[in-house]
Amino acid sequence: MRRQAPAAARNRQPILDVLRPRLPARGLVLEVASGTGEHIVYFAEALPHLVFQPSDPSAEARASIDDWARTLELGNVHAALALDAVSDDWPIGQADAVLCCNMIHIAPWTAAVGLITGAGRLLPAGGMLYLYGPYRRDGRHTAPSNEAFDRDLRARDPDWGVRDLEAVAALAASKGFGPPEIVDMPANNLSLVFKRT
């Protein structure tokens, strides 16, 4: 049942390097769209003082996540929740941090709206929303590979596509978040770190 995504193995350590000094000393970390589960189990192994709550709308993904956590015997990873970011009714009432990697470009814009709205409901003042993936900046792609990726995404679904960083930041501001801390990542990706005001 365990699934693997080659990109997860490549980017999990650079993401952890950004998260480690920014996550709280204790508390519950919700990951939205956990996919295969490889990210969350890697973070949970490295950060045993935190409790991790994976989630995904796909039953197949949730089975993979739970299989990874069982196999690695991780007591600080809860069973994966069925959570659709677009829904107003999330199956969790609070979190100390919310993570979401590589979702908002492979989903309609309504998923980004739902994600950031939901994170705004869950997080306390000072709580962190972390987003990872490719972004356009100042209306332009940051690399030819991202432009080609964007074309491919939009050919697969016209509602998908690499998002404008400024649009994401404006959406977050409208939901009670401060401006993002932006960290350049390998392979022309960015980490965006928002704090709940």
Backbone bond lengths (Angstrom), bond angles and torsions (degrees), N, CA, C in turn:
res aa  C-N    CA-C-N  psi(-1)  N-CA   C-N-CA  omega(-1)  CA-C   N-CA-C  phi
1 M - - - 1.465 - - 1.520 112.16 -
2 R 1.341 116.42 -26.54 1.462 119.02 -178.10 1.519 110.02 -65.08
3 R 1.331 115.55 128.14 1.461 120.48 178.50 1.522 108.44 -106.25
4 Q 1.346 115.02 158.54 1.456 120.20 179.89 1.531 109.66 -132.42
5 A 1.332 114.89 140.82 1.464 121.61 175.47 1.527 106.91 -121.81
6 P 1.340 118.24 118.52 1.471 119.85 -176.83 1.528 113.27 -53.15
7 A 1.334 117.21 -37.09 1.472 120.08 -178.63 1.525 111.61 -63.17
8 A 1.344 116.78 -33.70 1.468 119.66 -178.20 1.524 111.00 -63.15
9 A 1.320 116.85 -40.78 1.461 120.31 178.67 1.526 111.42 -65.15
10 R 1.338 116.20 -31.79 1.468 120.10 -178.79 1.528 112.73 -77.26
11 N 1.333 116.79 -37.56 1.466 117.80 -170.16 1.524 114.70 -104.21
12 R 1.335 118.33 -4.53 1.471 119.34 -173.97 1.530 112.83 -65.69
13 Q 1.343 117.66 -37.58 1.473 118.35 -179.85 1.531 111.83 -71.78
14 P 1.340 119.88 -44.35 1.474 118.13 175.49 1.536 112.72 -59.51
15 I 1.342 117.07 -36.50 1.472 119.46 177.39 1.523 110.05 -67.06
16 L 1.326 116.80 -45.37 1.466 120.11 177.93 1.524 111.37 -58.00
17 D 1.332 117.08 -38.55 1.470 120.78 179.60 1.531 111.46 -61.24
18 V 1.333 116.75 -33.04 1.472 120.73 176.42 1.527 110.25 -76.61
19 L 1.331 116.88 -41.86 1.464 120.64 -175.14 1.526 113.34 -70.55
20 R 1.332 116.28 -40.51 1.477 120.13 -169.43 1.535 112.97 -50.98
21 P 1.335 120.24 -50.75 1.469 118.55 -178.19 1.531 113.63 -79.82
22 R 1.328 118.15 -5.62 1.465 120.13 -173.57 1.529 113.46 -109.68
23 L 1.321 118.06 -19.92 1.461 120.33 178.35 1.522 109.84 -73.61
24 P 1.340 117.18 156.20 1.469 119.05 -179.92 1.535 111.58 -67.31
25 A 1.325 115.80 164.45 1.468 121.49 -179.77 1.526 111.06 -68.41
26 R 1.328 116.65 -27.82 1.470 121.03 176.98 1.512 108.01 -153.36
27 G 1.323 115.63 164.43 1.455 119.80 176.22 1.515 112.47 130.13
28 L 1.327 114.72 -169.50 1.465 123.26 -175.28 1.523 109.94 -107.54
29 V 1.323 115.47 128.19 1.463 122.32 179.39 1.524 108.08 -111.54
30 L 1.326 116.51 116.39 1.467 122.29 177.17 1.519 109.27 -92.84
31 E 1.330 116.36 128.82 1.459 120.12 170.03 1.522 108.19 -106.27
32 V 1.323 116.48 125.39 1.464 122.71 175.99 1.524 107.95 -95.47
33 A 1.329 116.21 135.30 1.476 122.57 -178.78 1.526 110.47 62.03
34 S 1.322 115.99 60.72 1.469 121.51 -175.77 1.523 113.76 -71.81
35 G 1.325 117.80 -15.18 1.469 120.70 174.71 1.511 112.54 61.56
36 T 1.333 116.76 -125.19 1.469 120.64 -177.85 1.527 112.17 -68.69
37 G 1.349 117.33 -23.59 1.460 121.64 -176.01 1.517 113.93 95.67
38 E 1.335 117.35 -3.12 1.464 120.33 -175.61 1.531 112.62 -66.01
39 H 1.326 117.13 -37.09 1.465 119.17 178.70 1.525 110.96 -64.00
40 I 1.324 115.85 -51.78 1.468 118.41 -170.64 1.521 112.01 -66.63
41 V 1.339 117.91 -35.83 1.468 117.80 179.04 1.529 110.76 -71.34
42 Y 1.310 116.83 -32.64 1.470 120.64 177.06 1.531 110.15 -65.31
43 F 1.338 115.93 -44.68 1.465 119.94 179.15 1.532 110.15 -66.28
44 A 1.327 116.72 -40.20 1.470 120.57 -178.21 1.526 111.70 -65.54
45 E 1.323 117.13 -38.18 1.473 120.45 176.86 1.528 110.46 -63.92
46 A 1.321 116.19 -40.98 1.464 120.98 -176.10 1.529 112.80 -77.65
47 L 1.348 116.72 -23.86 1.472 121.29 -173.51 1.535 109.05 -127.09
48 P 1.329 117.20 68.60 1.468 120.18 -173.60 1.526 114.48 -67.72
49 H 1.333 117.55 -13.09 1.469 121.31 178.91 1.526 112.40 -78.54
50 L 1.331 117.42 -8.15 1.464 121.77 179.91 1.524 110.45 -109.66
51 V 1.326 116.08 154.43 1.466 122.40 174.69 1.524 107.27 -105.69
52 F 1.317 116.48 133.60 1.462 121.70 -175.42 1.525 110.85 -113.50
53 Q 1.321 114.52 134.06 1.467 121.96 177.35 1.529 109.49 -116.36
54 P 1.337 117.85 100.72 1.466 119.97 175.77 1.517 111.12 -77.30
55 S 1.339 115.18 159.41 1.467 119.81 176.34 1.521 108.94 -156.12
56 D 1.318 115.26 154.92 1.459 121.22 174.79 1.526 107.98 -167.27
57 P 1.339 117.74 145.23 1.470 118.92 176.64 1.531 113.03 -72.51
58 S 1.330 117.94 -17.85 1.465 122.47 -175.12 1.528 111.10 -90.67
59 A 1.340 116.51 126.77 1.470 120.87 177.27 1.526 110.86 -62.84
60 E 1.327 116.81 -36.56 1.468 120.60 179.05 1.528 110.64 -64.31
61 A 1.324 116.54 -42.52 1.469 120.29 177.26 1.527 110.69 -63.89
62 R 1.326 117.35 -43.43 1.472 119.95 -179.53 1.525 111.19 -61.99
63 A 1.329 117.15 -37.71 1.474 120.29 177.45 1.530 110.53 -63.81
64 S 1.327 117.22 -40.56 1.463 121.53 177.80 1.529 110.88 -63.96
65 I 1.322 116.77 -45.80 1.473 122.00 -179.91 1.527 109.85 -57.94
66 D 1.339 116.29 -50.12 1.466 120.76 -177.37 1.523 111.22 -64.96
67 D 1.335 117.14 -34.85 1.463 120.93 178.34 1.533 110.38 -66.21
68 W 1.330 117.13 -43.34 1.470 120.50 176.38 1.535 110.70 -58.56
69 A 1.326 116.79 -47.78 1.475 120.60 -177.00 1.527 111.12 -63.84
70 R 1.341 116.39 -40.11 1.474 120.61 177.51 1.526 111.36 -65.03
71 T 1.319 116.02 -47.19 1.465 121.38 -177.07 1.519 111.28 -60.61
72 L 1.322 116.44 -39.94 1.467 121.32 -178.76 1.531 112.53 -87.39
73 E 1.352 115.70 -1.43 1.475 122.26 178.03 1.522 111.73 53.34
74 L 1.322 114.62 52.39 1.464 120.58 -177.70 1.528 109.92 -95.14
75 G 1.307 116.10 108.96 1.458 120.91 179.86 1.518 113.98 -76.67
76 N 1.346 116.88 -11.91 1.470 119.55 -178.18 1.532 112.35 -102.20
77 V 1.343 116.80 20.16 1.468 121.12 174.04 1.530 108.29 -120.62
78 H 1.324 116.27 116.61 1.467 121.13 177.16 1.522 110.43 -72.34
79 A 1.320 116.02 162.97 1.468 121.05 173.16 1.525 108.94 -60.49
80 A 1.332 115.86 141.65 1.471 121.02 -176.51 1.524 111.06 -64.94
81 L 1.321 115.59 137.67 1.463 123.12 177.75 1.525 110.82 -94.71
82 A 1.336 115.93 148.28 1.462 121.72 169.81 1.523 107.21 -80.82
83 L 1.319 117.05 106.73 1.459 121.30 -177.23 1.522 108.63 -135.66
84 D 1.326 115.04 122.71 1.463 121.91 174.23 1.522 106.81 -105.18
85 A 1.318 116.42 116.89 1.473 120.74 -174.68 1.522 112.39 -55.96
86 V 1.330 117.53 -31.39 1.467 121.26 -176.52 1.528 111.54 -69.54
87 S 1.326 117.02 -27.75 1.464 121.53 -175.79 1.524 111.56 -68.80
88 D 1.334 116.49 146.27 1.466 121.04 173.65 1.525 111.12 -79.36
89 D 1.323 116.99 -15.68 1.464 122.36 -172.59 1.527 109.51 -106.60
90 W 1.319 116.37 87.58 1.462 120.59 178.90 1.531 109.12 -86.87
91 P 1.343 118.15 143.57 1.467 121.22 -176.82 1.530 113.41 -83.73
92 I 1.314 116.74 33.86 1.464 122.38 -178.92 1.523 107.25 -152.80
93 G 1.333 116.14 139.32 1.459 119.61 -172.60 1.511 115.76 -97.93
94 Q 1.335 116.83 -22.54 1.472 119.26 -179.12 1.512 109.12 -157.91
95 A 1.335 114.88 158.59 1.459 122.54 174.17 1.523 107.27 -155.97
96 D 1.319 115.70 157.55 1.464 120.71 178.61 1.525 112.11 -94.25
97 A 1.340 116.19 -18.89 1.464 122.19 175.29 1.525 107.25 -155.63
98 V 1.327 116.18 150.50 1.467 122.39 177.17 1.521 107.81 -127.08
99 L 1.330 116.02 129.31 1.470 122.51 178.86 1.522 109.33 -116.32
100 C 1.329 115.86 144.17 1.470 119.76 173.72 1.534 108.06 -152.13
101 C 1.325 115.24 115.94 1.465 121.33 -178.05 1.528 110.31 -111.72
102 N 1.314 116.02 130.99 1.471 121.26 170.79 1.524 114.00 55.40
103 M 1.337 116.60 42.84 1.461 117.86 176.04 1.523 112.82 -112.74
104 I 1.332 118.05 -45.55 1.465 117.46 -162.84 1.527 113.30 -70.14
105 H 1.333 118.00 -15.77 1.468 118.63 175.42 1.534 111.83 -89.51
106 I 1.341 117.51 -17.70 1.472 121.02 179.82 1.523 108.24 -109.39
107 A 1.316 115.48 46.04 1.466 123.49 -178.56 1.524 107.03 -166.26
108 P 1.320 117.20 159.88 1.475 119.21 174.85 1.531 110.60 -64.99
109 W 1.314 116.25 159.42 1.472 121.26 178.79 1.528 110.86 -57.10
110 T 1.336 117.49 -30.14 1.471 120.34 178.67 1.529 111.41 -58.90
111 A 1.341 117.66 -27.62 1.469 120.08 177.34 1.523 110.81 -69.03
112 A 1.336 117.05 -39.03 1.465 120.27 176.46 1.528 110.21 -64.43
113 V 1.329 115.79 -42.42 1.472 120.21 178.34 1.526 109.76 -61.20
114 G 1.338 116.30 -46.62 1.463 120.54 -179.95 1.509 112.51 -63.40
115 L 1.322 116.69 -41.92 1.464 121.60 179.61 1.520 111.04 -60.43
116 I 1.319 116.65 -50.87 1.463 120.29 -174.37 1.528 110.73 -72.37
117 T 1.333 117.15 -35.37 1.472 121.01 174.96 1.527 110.22 -63.40
118 G 1.333 116.07 -46.83 1.467 120.57 -179.81 1.514 112.21 -63.44
119 A 1.331 116.77 -42.21 1.468 120.41 177.88 1.528 110.48 -62.15
120 G 1.331 116.30 -38.17 1.460 120.30 177.62 1.522 112.49 -62.61
121 R 1.346 116.51 -34.27 1.474 120.89 177.59 1.527 111.56 -71.05
122 L 1.327 117.55 -38.36 1.465 122.58 -171.04 1.516 114.09 -82.75
123 L 1.334 116.56 -35.69 1.462 120.08 -167.17 1.525 112.60 -84.10
124 P 1.329 117.26 143.30 1.460 120.58 172.18 1.525 110.16 -77.62
125 A 1.313 116.52 171.24 1.468 120.45 173.19 1.520 108.32 -55.74
126 G 1.320 116.36 132.39 1.458 121.16 -178.28 1.516 113.88 86.72
127 G 1.336 117.66 -8.50 1.458 121.52 179.13 1.518 111.02 -66.09
128 M 1.338 116.33 149.60 1.466 122.00 -172.63 1.517 112.10 -103.77
129 L 1.335 115.17 133.66 1.463 123.06 167.07 1.516 106.72 -110.22
130 Y 1.341 116.34 122.38 1.458 121.80 -177.59 1.527 109.52 -114.85
131 L 1.318 116.98 125.66 1.462 122.77 176.79 1.521 109.25 -121.24
132 Y 1.345 115.50 139.23 1.463 120.75 179.16 1.517 109.14 -131.92
133 G 1.331 115.61 138.84 1.455 120.25 175.05 1.517 110.89 155.88
134 P 1.340 116.78 -171.86 1.471 120.76 176.85 1.529 110.41 -82.23
135 Y 1.319 116.88 146.25 1.466 121.94 177.08 1.523 109.55 -141.55
136 R 1.337 115.23 151.65 1.462 120.60 166.44 1.517 107.42 -85.57
137 R 1.349 115.73 147.81 1.462 120.65 176.77 1.513 108.80 -126.84
138 D 1.328 115.88 132.52 1.475 121.12 -178.66 1.531 110.63 54.22
139 G 1.324 116.18 37.67 1.459 121.13 176.03 1.517 115.02 77.53
140 R 1.329 117.39 7.94 1.473 120.17 -176.54 1.521 110.63 -129.09
141 H 1.331 115.08 148.86 1.463 119.61 172.75 1.524 109.38 -69.24
142 T 1.334 115.50 150.42 1.466 119.95 -177.29 1.528 112.16 -89.25
143 A 1.338 117.18 -8.14 1.473 120.60 179.97 1.527 108.87 -162.28
144 P 1.332 118.72 150.38 1.466 120.95 176.35 1.531 112.90 -56.96
145 S 1.339 116.91 -34.72 1.471 119.61 179.43 1.528 111.18 -64.23
146 N 1.338 116.96 -36.49 1.468 119.92 177.53 1.528 111.00 -68.86
147 E 1.332 116.68 -36.42 1.470 120.36 177.79 1.532 110.44 -64.20
148 A 1.330 116.44 -42.43 1.469 120.83 177.98 1.525 110.55 -65.81
149 F 1.333 116.91 -40.10 1.469 121.95 178.04 1.525 109.83 -62.42
150 D 1.327 116.67 -43.21 1.466 121.67 179.23 1.533 110.59 -60.66
151 R 1.328 117.20 -44.52 1.478 120.90 178.02 1.531 110.83 -59.90
152 D 1.337 115.75 -43.07 1.464 121.07 179.68 1.534 110.88 -63.15
153 L 1.332 116.47 -44.68 1.468 120.33 179.22 1.533 110.91 -60.07
154 R 1.336 116.42 -47.86 1.469 120.21 -176.68 1.524 111.95 -68.28
155 A 1.354 117.28 -27.31 1.464 120.32 175.08 1.530 110.25 -69.71
156 R 1.339 115.85 -34.13 1.467 120.00 179.21 1.523 111.65 -74.99
157 D 1.338 116.18 -37.16 1.473 121.02 179.20 1.527 107.09 -157.95
158 P 1.330 118.25 118.15 1.474 120.03 -176.60 1.530 113.82 -63.16
159 D 1.344 117.90 -15.59 1.468 120.94 177.76 1.529 112.65 -85.98
160 W 1.337 116.77 -6.10 1.456 120.90 178.31 1.523 109.14 -93.71
161 G 1.325 116.56 171.35 1.456 120.00 173.84 1.517 112.35 148.03
162 V 1.326 115.61 157.23 1.464 122.02 177.02 1.532 107.97 -64.89
163 R 1.321 116.11 128.12 1.471 121.45 -173.36 1.522 111.65 -88.98
164 D 1.338 114.47 155.76 1.457 121.01 174.06 1.524 109.38 -78.06
165 L 1.310 116.60 124.89 1.455 121.29 179.11 1.528 110.75 -53.50
166 E 1.323 115.92 -41.62 1.477 119.79 -177.12 1.532 111.50 -64.44
167 A 1.331 117.21 -35.48 1.472 120.68 178.28 1.527 110.60 -68.70
168 V 1.326 116.01 -39.82 1.468 120.34 178.20 1.527 110.03 -65.71
169 A 1.331 116.57 -42.99 1.469 120.53 179.48 1.526 111.17 -64.44
170 A 1.332 117.31 -39.43 1.476 120.84 178.47 1.519 110.65 -65.89
171 L 1.329 116.49 -41.24 1.465 120.79 176.98 1.526 110.05 -61.27
172 A 1.341 116.83 -46.19 1.463 120.54 179.72 1.530 111.03 -61.89
173 A 1.326 117.07 -41.17 1.470 120.42 178.62 1.521 110.86 -60.65
174 S 1.337 116.35 -37.46 1.473 120.35 -179.14 1.526 111.88 -71.05
175 K 1.332 117.50 -15.00 1.472 122.08 -179.10 1.524 112.31 -108.63
176 G 1.350 115.98 14.07 1.459 118.77 172.65 1.513 116.05 95.86
177 F 1.331 117.32 21.80 1.462 121.06 178.25 1.524 110.30 -109.86
178 G 1.329 115.68 150.26 1.451 121.21 174.21 1.519 110.18 -77.61
179 P 1.347 117.37 179.23 1.464 120.48 178.57 1.525 110.40 -65.86
180 P 1.341 117.56 151.73 1.459 119.21 -175.51 1.519 113.01 -77.77
181 E 1.318 114.53 145.94 1.458 120.89 161.05 1.529 105.46 -82.18
182 I 1.320 117.55 127.59 1.465 122.13 -174.64 1.529 108.62 -110.42
183 V 1.329 115.86 124.57 1.465 121.25 -179.77 1.527 108.10 -120.23
184 D 1.328 116.57 122.12 1.466 120.86 175.99 1.522 109.70 -68.10
185 M 1.332 115.68 136.70 1.458 122.17 -176.81 1.526 109.93 -123.37
186 P 1.345 117.16 165.62 1.469 119.47 176.46 1.530 112.08 -60.05
187 A 1.311 116.04 160.42 1.479 123.97 174.52 1.528 112.55 59.26
188 N 1.354 116.41 34.26 1.473 121.95 174.02 1.523 113.51 62.08
189 N 1.336 116.15 32.44 1.458 121.15 173.96 1.526 109.41 -104.98
190 L 1.327 115.50 168.62 1.457 121.89 177.56 1.522 109.89 -131.18
191 S 1.315 115.59 148.71 1.457 122.34 164.13 1.519 108.01 -101.34
192 L 1.330 116.36 130.68 1.456 122.33 174.52 1.520 107.74 -114.22
193 V 1.313 116.78 122.64 1.455 121.90 -178.83 1.531 108.15 -115.06
194 F 1.334 115.52 111.04 1.464 121.97 179.10 1.520 109.57 -105.69
195 K 1.342 116.68 144.53 1.455 121.87 174.72 1.527 109.71 -115.42
196 R 1.332 115.40 135.80 1.464 120.86 177.54 1.523 108.16 -69.86
197 T 1.333 116.77 129.64 1.467 120.05 -178.02 1.518 110.25 -87.92
